[in-house]
Amino acid sequence: METEAQFTSIGSSLQVPSVQELAKRPMITIPPQYVRDDQDPLIISDTSSSPDIPVIDLQGLLSSDSMNSELEKLHSACKEWGFFQVPVF
């Protein structure tokens, strides 16, 4: 038995189905109520110039040879990025 989508009213805007209801059925296109024609599309032309996410070698933090440089990288990653990658060996 197929159920009818449940709608949620948000203020005085259009009634839209909940995300859970949308996820229950396959979609090929974006529903028109979610398309913003009044905005220019995002154009990503060259991702090779994107900054690299910092990588912190946790083993390097335990080594007396590389501890200071890894601590500096960790400090910078936390301060500037708020996160970092950990390599998997």
Number of C-alpha atoms within 10 A of each C-alpha: 3 4 6 8 14 13 13 13 11 9 7 6 8 11 13 17 15 13 11 10 14 14 10 9 9 7 9 6 6 8 10 8 9 8 9 9 8 6 7 7 8 6 6 6 7 7 7 7 7 7 7 8 11 17 15 20 18 14 11 15 16 12 11 8 10 13 16 14 13 20 16 12 17 21 13 15 18 13 10 10 11 10 15 16 11 11 10 5 3
